[in-house]
Amino acid sequence: MSGEGKQAKITHKQREFARAVAMGQSKAQAYRVSHKAKPSKRTINSEPYKLASDPRIAREIEHYRLALEAEKHRNPVQLKAL
């Protein structure tokens, strides 16, 4: 085995960033909230976009978006049918 199929896990901050983006915050705002920092203009103009372009984080954002969309379609009648 050469480590194929193994992916590095994302950090708590990265997961929080993905959740915030999926919930509609801008990437810059999501970065500020998830990292609880006052980044410089240079950082805020680059880091959030680097994070969002990471395939692991992009996948996490998509997972959160799908979960949020599924949640919208749950209503009392559908839940009762379960």
N, C-alpha and C positions, 0 to 999 in steps of 0.2 A: 504494500500500500504506500502510495506516495502522497497521501493527503488529499486525493481527489474527492470532490464532493463535500469537503469540509469548508465551512465558511466561518470567518471570524464573527463573533457575536457583536451586536451593536451595544453601545453603552446606554446607561439610563438617560443621560442628557440627549443622546442621539434619538432615543425612542420618544422622549418628550418633545423634541423638535419635530419629529415626524407626526406625532399626534396633533400638535398645534397647527402645522401646515394643513393637515387633513381637515381640521375643523374650520379652516378658512383664514387663518392669520397669514400675513405676508411672511416670506422667509426671514426677512430682517427682524420682524417682531417676534416670530417663533424662536429665533436665535437668542434674542434678548431675554425672553421668558425662560427658555430651557437652560440657558447658561448662567442666569442670574448675575449678569455682569453689565458693566457699562463699557462696551467695546468702542475702540476708536473708530472714526469714520472709515479708515482704510480696512479695518477688520470687518465692519458691518457691510461694506461694499463687496466683500469677496467670500468670507467664510460661509455665510448661509447658503450661497449658491454652490459652493464646493460640496457642502454636506448634502444638499438636495440632489446633486448629480452622482453621488455614491450609489451604486446599484442596490446595495443592501438597504440603504435608507429610503431610496425611491420605492423599493418593494414594500417597505414598512408603511410608507405614506399611502400607497395604494391599498394595502390591507386595512388600514384605518378607514379610508374613504369607503371601501366596500362594506365594512361593518356599520359605519354611520348610515349609509344608504339603506342597508337591510333593516336597521332600527327604525327608520322612518316609516317603513311599511308594516310595522307591527302595530296592531290596534287591538282593543279589547275583544272584538269579535274573532279575529284571527287567533289570538292567544287562547280563547275559550275553546276553539276548535281543536287545539292540540290535546 
